[in-house]
Amino acid sequence: MRKGHVMTICKRKRKAPTSALITGASRGIGEAFARALPRETHLVLTGRDAASLANVQIELEAQGRSVSLVEADLTEADGRAAVIDAAEAASVDLVIANAGMGSYGSFLERSVEDHLKTVELNLSAVIALTHALLPGMTDRARTSKRPAGLILMGSSAAFVPVPKLAVYAATKAFMLSFSEALAAELGPEPVDVLCVCPGATRTGFGRTAGFSGGDLPGAMDPAEVARKALDALGKRRTLIVEKGPGRVLQPAADLRAAFAGGLKRGLDLSASLQRRNG
Ligand SMILES: NC(=O)c1ccc[n+]([C@@H]2O[C@H](COP(=O)([O-])OP(=O)(O)OC[C@H]3O[C@@H](n4cnc5c(N)ncnc54)[C@H](OP(=O)(O)O)[C@@H]3O)[C@@H](O)[C@H]2O)c1
């Protein structure tokens, strides 16, 4: 392996996105992404809470920014379709699949409906949006010669099983694996894929999940997570954003991404040998 290869998997100079879709933009890390994106980027913001979304829109438009809203529940097919339509209509070249939830408590203590909703939002919605939006994003990026971007929200919980958040942590492990494999598949295409894996971040997430312990010590500001993620897009495939000991996960994340890239090259080689040998 070339020296430094792991760390410079897909370095590409990026211009400001023209138009970005952010799911879960009504608060927390999604709202922070909206604030952190360059002023010239048109924003398509989604969530279920119309009042909170409108507040974000009013504040950003007062700064001269262009913002459109889609009120939608991403656990429902209609909601996903509305978001996909709005993103296509806005010709997005950056998708930030950020909306996510967890249900704190032991597996049997929480209802199966809560668990299935977590899977619907954290996984099914991301797969549906990504599958629908990637072809248009790729075509536009080829024509404009500006790489598109896809940011998928993982978590440091993607790397470790988390009792009392068993389903949530498993969805994040899925998201990490999906993101790494997708990034490897899209290697030659003008689309940068980044899985962002934050540690504890000061948002309403824990409260909504039912965790009553307050913010964990060392919890980060969502603005820091958003800023670091946007900075890492196109430079690496997985970003660990951690203040604490979780930072040691970054080399493991880079190795996993490099492994996926190697596997893809192996599969391509094997397919071309098979073709050549008839
Ligand atoms: N906070 C942390 O410590 C932490 C750490 C690692 C990773 N993460 C990940 O970061 C992402 C953002 O989390 P956060 O901390 O910002 O959480 P948050 O403050 O609870 O925000 C969650 C966002 O998701 C949206 N959402 C929830 N259910 C939805 C649904 N059914 N349909 C559409 N949108 C829905 C919410 O909007 P509405 O309520 O308006 O629908 C909200 O905007 C999640 O993927 C989370 O797993 C968070």
The ligand as a MOL file (V3000), in Angstrom:
LIG
                    3D

  0  0  0     0  0            999 V3000
M  V30 BEGIN CTAB
M  V30 COUNTS 48 52 0 0 0
M  V30 BEGIN ATOM
M  V30 1 N -26.4760 13.9480 19.7700 0
M  V30 2 C -25.5880 12.9950 19.8120 0
M  V30 3 O -24.9430 12.7590 20.8640 0
M  V30 4 C -25.2750 12.1940 18.5830 0
M  V30 5 C -24.1030 11.4140 18.5830 0
M  V30 6 C -23.8160 10.6450 17.4600 0
M  V30 7 C -24.6440 10.6790 16.3500 0
M  V30 8 N -25.7780 11.4340 16.3880 0 CHG=1
M  V30 9 C -26.6350 11.3930 15.1840 0
M  V30 10 O -26.7650 12.7060 14.6550 0
M  V30 11 C -28.0150 12.8130 13.9710 0
M  V30 12 C -28.7390 14.0620 14.4600 0
M  V30 13 O -29.0230 13.8970 15.8320 0
M  V30 14 P -29.2200 15.1120 16.8330 0
M  V30 15 O -28.3360 14.8650 17.9770 0
M  V30 16 O -29.1550 16.3890 16.1210 0 CHG=-1
M  V30 17 O -30.7120 14.7630 17.3080 0
M  V30 18 P -31.9860 15.6840 17.5510 0
M  V30 19 O -31.6120 16.9890 18.1400 0
M  V30 20 O -32.9620 14.7930 18.2730 0
M  V30 21 O -32.5080 15.9520 16.0680 0
M  V30 22 C -33.0560 14.9040 15.3140 0
M  V30 23 C -33.5870 15.4790 14.0200 0
M  V30 24 O -34.1910 14.3880 13.2940 0
M  V30 25 C -35.5150 14.7750 12.9120 0
M  V30 26 N -36.4410 13.6390 12.9500 0
M  V30 27 C -36.7000 12.8200 14.0070 0
M  V30 28 N -37.6540 11.9380 13.6810 0
M  V30 29 C -37.9900 12.1960 12.3810 0
M  V30 30 C -38.9240 11.6230 11.4720 0
M  V30 31 N -39.7190 10.5990 11.8110 0
M  V30 32 N -39.0140 12.1510 10.2270 0
M  V30 33 C -38.2400 13.1900 9.8450 0
M  V30 34 N -37.3320 13.7890 10.6640 0
M  V30 35 C -37.2180 13.2870 11.9240 0
M  V30 36 C -35.9450 15.8090 13.9560 0
M  V30 37 O -36.8700 16.7020 13.3930 0
M  V30 38 P -38.4370 16.7220 13.7300 0
M  V30 39 O -38.6230 16.4170 15.1720 0
M  V30 40 O -38.8240 18.1150 13.3150 0
M  V30 41 O -39.0340 15.6760 12.8310 0
M  V30 42 C -34.6320 16.5450 14.2420 0
M  V30 43 O -34.4490 17.6030 13.3460 0
M  V30 44 C -28.7780 11.5120 14.2260 0
M  V30 45 O -28.6370 10.6540 13.1100 0
M  V30 46 C -28.0550 10.9280 15.4290 0
M  V30 47 O -28.1420 9.5260 15.4760 0
M  V30 48 C -26.1130 12.1920 17.4600 0
M  V30 END ATOM
M  V30 BEGIN BOND
M  V30 1 1 1 2
M  V30 2 2 2 3
M  V30 3 1 2 4
M  V30 4 1 4 5
M  V30 5 2 4 48
M  V30 6 2 5 6
M  V30 7 1 6 7
M  V30 8 2 7 8
M  V30 9 1 8 9
M  V30 10 1 8 48
M  V30 11 1 9 10
M  V30 12 1 9 46
M  V30 13 1 10 11
M  V30 14 1 11 12
M  V30 15 1 11 44
M  V30 16 1 12 13
M  V30 17 1 13 14
M  V30 18 2 14 15
M  V30 19 1 14 16
M  V30 20 1 14 17
M  V30 21 1 17 18
M  V30 22 2 18 19
M  V30 23 1 18 20
M  V30 24 1 18 21
M  V30 25 1 21 22
M  V30 26 1 22 23
M  V30 27 1 23 24
M  V30 28 1 23 42
M  V30 29 1 24 25
M  V30 30 1 25 26
M  V30 31 1 25 36
M  V30 32 1 26 27
M  V30 33 1 26 35
M  V30 34 2 27 28
M  V30 35 1 28 29
M  V30 36 1 29 30
M  V30 37 2 29 35
M  V30 38 1 30 31
M  V30 39 2 30 32
M  V30 40 1 32 33
M  V30 41 2 33 34
M  V30 42 1 34 35
M  V30 43 1 36 37
M  V30 44 1 36 42
M  V30 45 1 37 38
M  V30 46 2 38 39
M  V30 47 1 38 40
M  V30 48 1 38 41
M  V30 49 1 42 43
M  V30 50 1 44 45
M  V30 51 1 44 46
M  V30 52 1 46 47
M  V30 END BOND
M  V30 END CTAB
M  END
